[in-house]
Amino acid sequence: MDSTSQVDCVERLKVLADETRLAVLELLMNSPMRVGEMNAILGLEQSLLSHHLQVLRTSKFVVRERDGKAFLYRLAPDVEVATTKALNLGCCVLSFK
């Protein structure tokens, strides 16, 4: 792995060092969801969940699309689901067990 790839990997892992962001990714591994659906499961203030979703969008882990008056969030196309409980980040595999 070259130094640029290492830096990219380190930055991506820093984003995932937060348990809320990990929980969001784990939810989205199963299917796309709206903020309200995620909030019902995670039990967070909507502003806090929106902040974490913005960080995940900026880091290219998730994408959103308009769904009526709401947004539907899904894993970004570049985020590969390795198994039903793991994401392949390119530099490593993140397992949710």
Backbone as CSV, one residue per row, in Angstrom:
resi,resn,N_x,N_y,N_z,CA_x,CA_y,CA_z,C_x,C_y,C_z
1,MET,0.851,-1.173,0.000,0.000,0.000,0.000,0.896,1.236,0.000
2,ASP,0.662,2.162,-0.937,1.495,3.360,-0.984,1.054,4.353,0.089
3,SER,1.849,5.398,0.277,1.581,6.332,1.380,0.258,7.078,1.194
4,THR,-0.135,7.360,-0.046,-1.418,8.029,-0.284,-2.562,7.122,0.131
5,SER,-2.473,5.849,-0.211,-3.505,4.894,0.178,-3.576,4.756,1.692
6,GLN,-2.423,4.773,2.342,-2.401,4.671,3.805,-3.089,5.865,4.442
7,VAL,-2.824,7.058,3.909,-3.455,8.275,4.440,-4.960,8.198,4.240
8,ASP,-5.406,7.775,3.045,-6.840,7.637,2.783,-7.476,6.648,3.747
9,CYS,-6.801,5.536,3.962,-7.309,4.511,4.872,-7.403,5.050,6.297
10,VAL,-6.388,5.728,6.744,-6.383,6.294,8.099,-7.539,7.285,8.249
11,GLU,-7.751,8.140,7.263,-8.835,9.121,7.335,-10.203,8.433,7.381
12,ARG,-10.369,7.401,6.578,-11.642,6.670,6.581,-11.876,5.987,7.925
13,LEU,-10.823,5.414,8.484,-10.962,4.746,9.781,-11.247,5.741,10.899
14,LYS,-10.711,6.954,10.798,-11.021,7.986,11.798,-12.515,8.291,11.809
15,VAL,-13.108,8.362,10.621,-14.547,8.619,10.519,-15.327,7.498,11.208
16,LEU,-14.830,6.283,11.074,-15.528,5.124,11.633,-15.207,4.861,13.098
17,ALA,-14.413,5.717,13.692,-14.069,5.559,15.107,-15.220,5.964,16.036
18,ASP,-16.346,6.349,15.457,-17.512,6.768,16.242,-18.572,5.662,16.199
19,GLU,-19.063,5.247,17.348,-20.006,4.126,17.406,-21.341,4.440,16.736
20,THR,-21.760,5.709,16.739,-23.008,6.074,16.071,-22.868,5.909,14.564
21,ARG,-21.752,6.357,14.006,-21.548,6.210,12.563,-21.456,4.740,12.173
22,LEU,-20.837,3.935,13.014,-20.796,2.496,12.751,-22.208,1.907,12.768
23,ALA,-23.015,2.340,13.719,-24.388,1.838,13.816,-25.193,2.220,12.576
24,VAL,-24.990,3.437,12.087,-25.684,3.880,10.872,-25.276,3.009,9.689
25,LEU,-23.985,2.764,9.519,-23.524,1.926,8.408,-24.097,0.520,8.515
26,GLU,-24.141,-0.002,9.724,-24.683,-1.352,9.907,-26.155,-1.402,9.503
27,LEU,-26.909,-0.363,9.851,-28.315,-0.304,9.443,-28.442,-0.259,7.922
28,LEU,-27.618,0.566,7.294,-27.720,0.759,5.849,-27.202,-0.428,5.050
29,MET,-26.473,-1.326,5.698,-26.032,-2.542,5.016,-27.239,-3.398,4.616
30,ASN,-28.302,-3.328,5.397,-29.488,-4.148,5.147,-30.396,-3.548,4.083
31,SER,-30.576,-2.237,4.120,-31.437,-1.578,3.146,-31.338,-0.067,3.321
32,PRO,-31.686,0.685,2.269,-31.734,2.145,2.405,-32.788,2.537,3.435
33,MET,-32.544,3.670,4.109,-33.477,4.126,5.147,-33.589,5.646,5.149
34,ARG,-34.712,6.104,5.672,-34.913,7.534,5.898,-34.409,7.870,7.308
35,VAL,-34.173,9.137,7.551,-33.679,9.584,8.854,-34.625,9.151,9.970
36,GLY,-35.918,9.313,9.763,-36.895,8.943,10.787,-36.842,7.465,11.139
37,GLU,-36.617,6.627,10.127,-36.519,5.182,10.370,-35.273,4.858,11.190
38,MET,-34.152,5.489,10.821,-32.917,5.262,11.575,-33.068,5.769,13.000
39,ASN,-33.694,6.932,13.122,-33.876,7.544,14.441,-34.725,6.677,15.358
40,ALA,-35.737,6.019,14.788,-36.597,5.142,15.590,-35.799,3.974,16.161
41,ILE,-34.797,3.525,15.438,-33.974,2.398,15.891,-32.873,2.871,16.832
42,LEU,-32.208,3.969,16.461,-31.039,4.429,17.221,-31.407,5.298,18.426
43,GLY,-32.550,5.951,18.383,-32.994,6.775,19.502,-32.139,8.005,19.759
44,LEU,-31.718,8.681,18.690,-30.890,9.883,18.820,-31.712,11.132,18.536
45,GLU,-31.208,12.281,18.950,-31.815,13.531,18.514,-31.587,13.636,17.017
46,GLN,-32.580,14.152,16.299,-32.474,14.211,14.848,-31.279,15.045,14.396
47,SER,-30.984,16.128,15.100,-29.849,16.970,14.714,-28.525,16.216,14.848
48,LEU,-28.407,15.367,15.867,-27.183,14.588,16.054,-27.046,13.536,14.951
49,LEU,-28.146,12.859,14.637,-28.115,11.875,13.555,-27.791,12.556,12.228
50,SER,-28.373,13.708,11.986,-28.091,14.449,10.744,-26.615,14.822,10.650
51,HIS,-26.020,15.194,11.774,-24.584,15.509,11.792,-23.767,14.286,11.378
52,HIS,-24.061,13.143,11.963,-23.314,11.926,11.637,-23.521,11.529,10.175
53,LEU,-24.731,11.696,9.672,-24.988,11.384,8.260,-24.199,12.315,7.347
54,GLN,-24.083,13.572,7.730,-23.296,14.523,6.940,-21.823,14.112,6.911
55,VAL,-21.284,13.707,8.043,-19.892,13.237,8.093,-19.725,12.021,7.187
56,LEU,-20.661,11.097,7.238,-20.589,9.902,6.396,-20.731,10.239,4.913
57,ARG,-21.554,11.227,4.600,-21.691,11.663,3.193,-20.409,12.326,2.709
58,THR,-19.845,13.205,3.517,-18.611,13.907,3.154,-17.472,12.918,2.941
59,SER,-17.461,11.864,3.720,-16.414,10.843,3.627,-16.731,9.779,2.569
60,LYS,-17.841,9.962,1.881,-18.261,9.073,0.794,-18.586,7.649,1.235
61,PHE,-19.111,7.527,2.446,-19.601,6.232,2.909,-21.069,6.047,2.542
62,VAL,-21.830,7.148,2.542,-23.256,7.069,2.210,-23.609,8.139,1.181
63,VAL,-24.720,7.909,0.512,-25.293,8.892,-0.412,-26.754,9.056,-0.019
64,ARG,-27.337,10.164,-0.441,-28.756,10.380,-0.162,-29.450,10.785,-1.447
65,GLU,-30.730,10.468,-1.488,-31.545,10.864,-2.622,-32.885,11.338,-2.098
66,ARG,-33.486,12.245,-2.807,-34.781,12.782,-2.404,-35.830,11.680,-2.520
67,ASP,-36.662,11.558,-1.501,-37.744,10.584,-1.480,-38.985,11.309,-0.977
68,GLY,-39.666,11.988,-1.875,-40.788,12.841,-1.477,-40.257,14.037,-0.708
69,LYS,-40.725,14.225,0.516,-40.257,15.335,1.346,-39.047,14.958,2.188
70,ALA,-38.678,13.696,2.181,-37.571,13.211,3.009,-36.392,12.815,2.122
71,PHE,-35.316,12.403,2.765,-34.157,11.872,2.059,-34.010,10.402,2.403
72,LEU,-33.644,9.633,1.411,-33.362,8.221,1.590,-31.848,8.056,1.552
73,TYR,-31.302,7.437,2.586,-29.858,7.223,2.676,-29.540,5.771,2.348
74,ARG,-28.415,5.580,1.645,-27.944,4.239,1.315,-26.428,4.244,1.316
75,LEU,-25.834,3.061,1.364,-24.382,2.977,1.253,-23.968,3.512,-0.110
76,ALA,-22.847,4.196,-0.148,-22.320,4.711,-1.410,-21.940,3.541,-2.316
77,PRO,-22.024,3.734,-3.622,-21.694,2.648,-4.551,-20.284,2.085,-4.361
78,ASP,-19.341,2.904,-3.904,-17.963,2.452,-3.712,-17.766,1.633,-2.442
79,VAL,-18.757,1.623,-1.557,-18.657,0.864,-0.315,-19.163,-0.541,-0.603
80,GLU,-18.262,-1.487,-0.546,-18.583,-2.863,-0.910,-18.982,-3.663,0.322
81,VAL,-20.142,-4.300,0.238,-20.569,-5.190,1.312,-19.880,-6.527,1.064
82,ALA,-18.944,-6.875,1.935,-18.153,-8.095,1.771,-18.980,-9.334,2.110
83,THR,-19.728,-9.264,3.184,-20.648,-10.324,3.600,-21.855,-9.627,4.213
84,THR,-22.777,-10.396,4.749,-23.955,-9.771,5.352,-23.615,-8.955,6.588
85,LYS,-22.422,-9.151,7.136,-22.029,-8.422,8.341,-20.639,-7.800,8.219
86,ALA,-20.199,-7.471,6.999,-18.864,-6.886,6.837,-18.819,-5.969,5.621
87,LEU,-18.042,-4.895,5.762,-17.808,-3.959,4.664,-16.348,-4.021,4.251
88,ASN,-16.124,-4.085,2.966,-14.757,-4.042,2.440,-14.420,-2.580,2.164
89,LEU,-13.482,-2.027,2.920,-13.107,-0.623,2.773,-11.942,-0.432,1.799
90,GLY,-11.501,-1.496,1.192,-10.362,-1.404,0.285,-9.063,-1.681,1.006
91,CYS,-8.836,-0.973,2.090,-7.616,-1.159,2.873,-7.783,-2.223,3.943
92,CYS,-9.029,-2.513,4.288,-9.324,-3.521,5.310,-10.785,-3.899,5.220
93,VAL,-11.178,-4.918,5.946,-12.585,-5.339,6.008,-13.083,-5.039,7.419
94,LEU,-14.201,-4.341,7.494,-14.810,-3.978,8.765,-15.951,-4.943,9.041
95,SER,-15.823,-5.708,10.104,-16.810,-6.737,10.429,-17.691,-6.280,11.583
96,PHE,-18.996,-6.466,11.445,-19.976,-6.168,12.495,-20.422,-7.488,13.084
97,LYS,-19.885,-7.853,14.226,-20.271,-9.121,14.869,-20.811,-8.880,16.231
